[in-house]
Amino acid sequence: MYPPELVAPLAKDLTEFGFNGLSTSQEVDNVLSKNEGTTLVVVNSVCGCAAANARPGAKMSIQGDIKPDNLVTVFAGVDKEATDRAREFLLPYPPSSPAIALFKDGKLVHMLERHHIEGATAEMIAENLKLAYNKFCGVSSS
């Protein structure tokens, strides 16, 4: 676990931008068990690729008209209970931080693992996510 004073600014980078920070498994269940709408989940991290790529990319991705209904984040190494529960929803993908996942109607439909984030710019991540939003957000299930 990381010292709270170290991670507070890293968490605020997303929560001050409209992401809801989840810290318990019940909070994760309340959001990810929904069977309607879209939810973007950012598994935040203290690593450099979270700071340079994942967080900026996630924030850039929601600047357009088409975006997920819900924006949430869990912090790996800080909110253990919430992160562990979120990772159960991310199966079959192995634990990864940072990571960014899109859910539609309670189903995981798009996933960026750490290895997708490390070698990409924030702009590339944002564009990848925007393509997923165009495909899954604002479109009703049939």
C-alpha positions in Angstrom: 0.0 0.0 0.0 1.2 3.5 -0.8 1.2 6.5 1.6 -2.0 8.5 1.2 -0.1 11.8 0.8 1.7 10.3 -2.2 -1.3 9.0 -4.1 -3.8 11.7 -3.3 -2.8 14.0 -6.2 -2.6 11.0 -8.6 -6.2 10.0 -7.6 -7.4 13.6 -7.9 -6.1 13.7 -11.4 -9.2 11.7 -12.4 -11.7 12.4 -9.7 -11.4 16.2 -10.2 -12.1 15.5 -13.9 -15.4 13.7 -13.3 -14.4 10.2 -12.5 -16.0 8.7 -9.4 -13.4 7.1 -7.1 -14.5 3.7 -5.8 -12.9 2.3 -2.7 -15.1 -0.7 -1.6 -16.2 -3.8 -3.3 -19.8 -2.8 -2.8 -19.3 0.5 -4.6 -17.8 -1.5 -7.5 -20.7 -4.0 -7.5 -23.2 -1.1 -7.5 -21.7 0.4 -10.7 -20.5 -2.7 -12.6 -23.5 -4.9 -11.9 -25.8 -2.5 -13.8 -27.4 -4.1 -16.8 -27.9 -0.9 -18.8 -25.7 1.9 -19.9 -22.0 2.3 -20.4 -19.2 2.6 -17.8 -15.5 3.4 -18.2 -13.3 2.0 -15.5 -9.7 3.2 -15.1 -7.5 1.1 -12.9 -5.2 3.8 -11.7 -1.6 3.3 -10.7 1.5 5.2 -9.4 3.6 4.1 -12.4 4.9 6.4 -15.0 2.7 5.0 -17.8 -0.4 5.9 -15.7 0.8 9.5 -15.4 2.0 10.0 -18.9 -0.4 7.8 -20.9 -3.4 6.3 -19.1 -4.8 9.2 -17.1 -4.3 11.8 -19.8 -5.6 9.5 -22.4 -8.7 8.7 -20.4 -9.4 12.3 -19.8 -8.9 13.3 -23.5 -11.2 10.5 -24.6 -14.2 12.0 -22.8 -13.9 15.4 -24.4 -16.2 14.6 -27.3 -19.9 14.3 -27.6 -20.0 10.5 -27.4 -18.7 9.1 -24.1 -19.7 6.6 -21.5 -22.6 7.2 -19.1 -20.5 6.5 -16.0 -16.8 7.2 -15.3 -15.2 5.4 -12.4 -11.7 4.6 -11.1 -10.1 2.3 -8.6 -6.5 2.8 -7.5 -4.3 -0.3 -7.5 -2.1 -0.5 -4.4 -4.4 1.8 -2.5 -8.0 0.7 -2.7 -7.3 -3.0 -2.5 -10.8 -4.2 -1.9 -12.3 -2.1 -4.8 -9.4 -3.0 -7.2 -9.7 -6.7 -6.4 -13.4 -6.7 -7.0 -13.1 -4.6 -10.3 -10.5 -7.1 -11.5 -13.1 -9.9 -11.1 -15.3 -8.0 -13.6 -12.3 -7.7 -15.9 -11.8 -11.5 -16.3 -10.5 -13.2 -18.4 -7.9 -10.4 -18.5 -5.2 -10.8 -15.9 -4.6 -8.1 -13.3 -3.1 -5.1 -14.9 -2.4 -1.6 -13.7 -2.9 0.7 -15.2 -5.8 -0.6 -17.3 -8.9 1.0 -18.9 -12.1 -1.0 -19.5 -15.4 -0.2 -21.1 -18.6 -1.9 -20.0 -21.9 -1.9 -21.9 -25.1 -3.2 -20.3 -23.0 -5.0 -17.6 -20.6 -6.7 -20.1 -17.0 -6.0 -20.7 -16.7 -4.8 -24.3 -13.3 -3.1 -24.6 -10.1 -3.5 -22.7 -6.7 -1.7 -22.6 -4.2 -3.6 -20.6 -0.9 -2.2 -19.3 1.0 -3.5 -22.4 -1.4 -1.5 -24.6 -0.8 1.6 -22.5 3.0 1.5 -22.0 3.9 1.9 -25.6 1.2 4.3 -26.6 0.9 8.1 -26.3 -2.0 9.6 -24.4 -3.4 10.7 -27.8 -3.3 7.1 -29.1 -5.1 5.9 -26.0 -7.8 8.6 -26.4 -8.3 7.7 -30.0 -8.6 4.0 -29.2 -11.2 4.7 -26.5 -13.1 7.1 -28.8 -13.4 4.3 -31.4 -14.9 2.1 -28.7 -17.3 4.9 -27.5 -18.5 5.3 -31.1 -19.2 1.6 -31.3 -20.7 1.0 -27.9 -21.9 4.3 -26.3 -25.3 5.7 -27.1 -26.3 2.6 -29.0 -29.1 0.6 -27.5 -28.9 -3.2 -27.2 -31.0 -5.4 -29.4 
